[in-house]
Amino acid sequence: MCAGRVDLAFVLRAFQNGMDGVFIGGCRLNECNYVTHGNFHALNMALLCRRIMEHVELNPERLRIEFMSAADGILFTEAVNDFGKKMKALGPLGEGEGLERGELAARLKRVAKLVPYLKLTQREKLASRLSREEEYRELFAREEVERVLREVVTYYIDPEKCQACMICARKCPVEAIDGGKNRIHVVDQEKCIKCGTCFEACPERFAAVCKISGQPAPPPIPEERRTLARKTKGAEKSPSAA
Amino acid sequence: MTEVERVSGEAGDFTVELVRTPRYIVEEKCTGCTTCVEYCPVNYPDPFNQELSPNKAVHIYYSQAIPLVAYIDESCLYLKEKKCRICEGVCKNNAIDFHQAPEKMAIKVGAVILAPGFEPFDPKLRGDYGYGRMPNVVTSMDFERLLCATGPYEGEILRPSDRRHPHKIAWIQCVGSRRVTPGDNSYCSAVCCTYTQKQVILAKDHDAAAECTVFHNDIRSYGKDFERFCERAEKLPGVRFIRSYVSVVKELPETNNVVIRYATPADGVKEEAFDLVVLSVGLTPPADAKRLAATFGIETNAHGFCKVDPFAPMATSRPGVFVSGAFQGPIDIPESVFAASGAGAHCGALLDYRRGKLTRERTYPPETEVAAEEPRIGVFVCHCGANIGRIVDVPATVDYVRGLPNVVYAQEQLFSCASNCAKEITDLAKEKGLNRVVVAACSPRTLEPLFRDTLREAGLNQYYFDMANIREHCSWVHSKEKEEATRKAKDIVRMSVARAGRLEPLQEFDLPVDKAALVVGGGVAGMTCALSIARQGHEVHLVEKDAELGGIARRLHYTLDGMDVQAYVRELVKTIYRHPLVHVYTHAAITEATGYVGNFVTKVRSERGPAEIKHGAAVIAIGAELYQPGEYGYGQDERVMTLLELEERIAAAEGRVVNAERIVMIQCVGCRNAERNYCSRICCSAAIKNALKLKELNPAVEIYILYRDMMSYGFSEDHYREAADKEVRFIRYEPQDPPQVEPLKEGGRAVLRVTANDPILGRGLVIDADVLALAAAVVPSEQTKEIAGLFKVSLSPDGFFKEAHVKLRPVEFAADGVYLCGLAHYPKHIPETIKQAYGAAGRVLTLLSHDTVVASGAVCEVDEKRCMACGECIAACTYGAIEFRETRQGKKAAVNPVLCKGDGLCNAKCPTGAIVLKHFTDEELLCQIDAAVEA
């Protein structure tokens, strides 16, 4: 397992659990013992995470990443002692920042839910390997991350257009689409990870899946109105069957 | 602690008589807890730390020693005066045994490998540069220990006189090397330039403000990536590289600072004081080389190193006795490593008929199916002697653990790793019906394999094990906060238990190994490697793109060592064709390569027609090419040629060359520049060898070699000196001011006028030459990229193939089952190529001699339902282990578990959680994160 295995979700989970700080240790940059250089991936993830922390108004200093070899005992000691001291100075998570506990939990829950979406939209940056420190400072610009978080997309199935063909429901990787044959499909926004698979999958002639940016989806249509009234040729031929 | 007394017999049947000096410690009982070391009252300078720090009479040799157990040396009070015996009292495992006596034994072996290493040059003998007199003059070996975390000051660089951080540090190169004065060595020690650069970089790491000065002669950065490394050191702020001979003038009485006198062309002679002076000492033969040579009946060379034949660099003068490492001569770590593997290949060829006869297979009880059961976790908390128990309240931890969910049994152990305790775990697992085990002890890095084995003995899947590190992560770092350490130990164990409850049984699978090998490239490297593999009983398919075998060596005629290359290559080709297990494909091209370790299928088109070759291993030995210079009128004037062309014309006794009055050679043509930032390694020796040959044929010829740094490393230095003695003129030029060449007529004679600026003399030189030879760079073969694509292996920045690890795996690729050797890896001399080719053969045999390879169970797997085919995992995988495959639900990622190395980068990229790294799943890790907070 490489430092690059550390998932954005792991770090956020630690904060959700009330940890005051998270420290990630990786091998020295450019000294990978394999050919993967996954520590750069870890670095990218940490930089993105720090922006997210700023977004929820947590002090980004609460996440630290350091690179050292197994022989750098002293460096490790110094880094950890320094980190510990800083965390003590910052005080308990949220309290130090003057955030109300419930509010912080709600914010963290909201961003934690966006992890899959962030992985998708920031995919190139998360896997990049840059050579200069300045480039890293600019990798995740604050305004850019803020914009991404502001303009989060939502997928919504237009009940007027949905033909209940099951294609999107079958393709959804997280089973977030509710519906069956002749039952208008509805995206369960709690489960949805905003991957856009349904948007891609919906046949062009239906174009029922809509992508909304920066605002919540309209409320789902009530259960009782989900049965599809088919207006297909077959239905026209034998109206009595309906 | 064992000495060889006598060797008798012959290759295949030696009797070696050994004397084992007593350790006074029962190895099987000692767990390496070092409690005895703490109590030992003796304090004397530790030779391992260059006598810079104290040591005890009972101690572990060094922190990574194998076996990691203590021994008692002659400074022991009991051994000297029959007093003390404190260690006996404090050892909880009764491992101390003062009754041990020297033990004689005779062992029967078929072959011997000598790997005694080297002895650093000792400047104390003559007090060079004040060493031994001035405290702040240290050797590079002393400095190495100062830099080390396990060194005398735990990695702090403190100077000996006042234990302060030195701010101004000077390195003096070539101490004991490249000199013919008595007591010095005439050869170049080959490794000091680069190790000094490393020390400079590390010194700057420790103290960014340090001022580092290196006084050097040539900088010999001739190895792979050395040029870049050297630049990295040079470019650091506050680092100076000064080309000057130096002398140590005096020590300043108040500060103990050391004054060095040196000269630069710009400022003339100067004196400067330094806080610390490091002598870059060279390599000398091992201290007991003479005795060793006599015992084994082998010859040594003029320098006291082992005498070797350049065509068989691992063979000594006695059949069946092989040599590897620095006893062959000064070489660096990568070369030592592949030479060692090569010596192994020699032994393999000699003893192949007995391969596997002494191995014993272990059998385990059948695995019980417990996946459906509720987790029943057993926890064993180790005292590690006093290491953990003295800080962490172990009984309290055990009590606490008993209350954790799913824990059905917990107990403490004195040393969980001791064989009786491991047995206890096995027995209790059976007795209590445990289906998961947690051992709270030390780092899993060392002992996890042992405990996994313990589980297998109990009939449990070995992946049902988790290790909680309460030593390195707890007791060792919190020795002053016992209560908090105990609390943290509980936290660590709780997290471990949480994970253990979710562990799944995983299967390591055995892949059958096809016993044949494919060698790509029929030059010296490929042929040597193929022959070695064939001599160890395996079929080899040797694929060569040209019509004939031999590669670039077909154009070489002689070497500095006096080898007849043509005769050697002819003989090698003949042997290859005669060997029944080698199948040669000439005029061949590889059209397709598929498969993985143990099971490759490669399609080859050749004179034999199309063929599909099944093989278990592949060796890439496709060689390199020569740069075609665009400089100095090459290609326009037939008097301008490459060194290789010069050699061919000398061999053909071409009049223009052998009767020339004046010949100029220009080094570093097309390399060590921005485009090719590496040294081609072989050209300086090539220039010297051709110069010597020309002088031999026509002593009146005037030869000028225009160079940047003469890379005549190792024993080649003697030939460099010989050439200088024969009045070959060596003139240095700076890269920013290269020589100029102009064809013109001088007194009716057509000459090539070469003008160069000698930076030492500070003036221009004009040489009217008849022949100009260019040391053209060695460049990667044109096929490199194609072959890299076919076998899914990677390239270094310079375009040569990239080995898996420079030192640890120098002839292997990161892709399992694919190996490399020869110029394809980097330019090198024939003996080095041969060494590496044997090295690759040695590694190939470790694979092919097994019937199966074991693939780890901790690899990735895709839940197709969740896969949205975004391809992020494929982009993240550097091993090419993931590919799309068509399913009824469209494209889905699929992992080839054989190629997966379990780094898990793909997991962190997957937006849907479809790809899962088994044994380190999101679920397992998240529950551990959750368990970090006490419920």
HADDOCK unambig.tbl for C-alpha pairs under 7 A between the chains (distance, minus, plus):
assign (segid A and resid 1 and name CA) (segid B and resid 902 and name CA) 5.94 0.50 0.50
assign (segid A and resid 1 and name CA) (segid B and resid 903 and name CA) 4.25 0.50 0.50
assign (segid A and resid 1 and name CA) (segid B and resid 904 and name CA) 5.83 0.50 0.50
assign (segid A and resid 2 and name CA) (segid B and resid 903 and name CA) 4.88 0.50 0.50
assign (segid A and resid 2 and name CA) (segid B and resid 904 and name CA) 6.53 0.50 0.50
assign (segid A and resid 4 and name CA) (segid B and resid 905 and name CA) 5.24 0.50 0.50
assign (segid A and resid 4 and name CA) (segid B and resid 908 and name CA) 6.99 0.50 0.50
assign (segid A and resid 5 and name CA) (segid B and resid 903 and name CA) 6.81 0.50 0.50
assign (segid A and resid 5 and name CA) (segid B and resid 904 and name CA) 4.91 0.50 0.50
assign (segid A and resid 5 and name CA) (segid B and resid 905 and name CA) 4.89 0.50 0.50
assign (segid A and resid 5 and name CA) (segid B and resid 907 and name CA) 6.47 0.50 0.50
assign (segid A and resid 5 and name CA) (segid B and resid 908 and name CA) 5.30 0.50 0.50
assign (segid A and resid 6 and name CA) (segid B and resid 908 and name CA) 6.38 0.50 0.50
assign (segid A and resid 7 and name CA) (segid B and resid 908 and name CA) 4.76 0.50 0.50
assign (segid A and resid 10 and name CA) (segid B and resid 926 and name CA) 6.45 0.50 0.50
assign (segid A and resid 14 and name CA) (segid B and resid 929 and name CA) 6.28 0.50 0.50
assign (segid A and resid 17 and name CA) (segid B and resid 930 and name CA) 6.75 0.50 0.50
assign (segid A and resid 33 and name CA) (segid B and resid 805 and name CA) 6.45 0.50 0.50
assign (segid A and resid 34 and name CA) (segid B and resid 804 and name CA) 6.42 0.50 0.50
assign (segid A and resid 34 and name CA) (segid B and resid 805 and name CA) 6.92 0.50 0.50
assign (segid A and resid 34 and name CA) (segid B and resid 814 and name CA) 6.87 0.50 0.50
assign (segid A and resid 35 and name CA) (segid B and resid 814 and name CA) 6.84 0.50 0.50
assign (segid A and resid 35 and name CA) (segid B and resid 878 and name CA) 6.90 0.50 0.50
assign (segid A and resid 36 and name CA) (segid B and resid 878 and name CA) 5.70 0.50 0.50
assign (segid A and resid 38 and name CA) (segid B and resid 905 and name CA) 6.63 0.50 0.50
assign (segid A and resid 71 and name CA) (segid B and resid 149 and name CA) 6.05 0.50 0.50
assign (segid A and resid 72 and name CA) (segid B and resid 149 and name CA) 6.71 0.50 0.50
assign (segid A and resid 73 and name CA) (segid B and resid 149 and name CA) 6.53 0.50 0.50
assign (segid A and resid 116 and name CA) (segid B and resid 911 and name CA) 4.15 0.50 0.50
assign (segid A and resid 116 and name CA) (segid B and resid 912 and name CA) 6.32 0.50 0.50
assign (segid A and resid 117 and name CA) (segid B and resid 911 and name CA) 6.89 0.50 0.50
assign (segid A and resid 119 and name CA) (segid B and resid 909 and name CA) 6.20 0.50 0.50
assign (segid A and resid 119 and name CA) (segid B and resid 911 and name CA) 5.68 0.50 0.50
assign (segid A and resid 120 and name CA) (segid B and resid 911 and name CA) 6.25 0.50 0.50
assign (segid A and resid 127 and name CA) (segid B and resid 876 and name CA) 6.89 0.50 0.50
assign (segid A and resid 173 and name CA) (segid B and resid 865 and name CA) 5.84 0.50 0.50
assign (segid A and resid 173 and name CA) (segid B and resid 866 and name CA) 3.90 0.50 0.50
assign (segid A and resid 173 and name CA) (segid B and resid 867 and name CA) 6.02 0.50 0.50
assign (segid A and resid 173 and name CA) (segid B and resid 868 and name CA) 6.18 0.50 0.50
assign (segid A and resid 173 and name CA) (segid B and resid 912 and name CA) 6.74 0.50 0.50
assign (segid A and resid 174 and name CA) (segid B and resid 866 and name CA) 6.06 0.50 0.50
assign (segid A and resid 197 and name CA) (segid B and resid 868 and name CA) 6.75 0.50 0.50
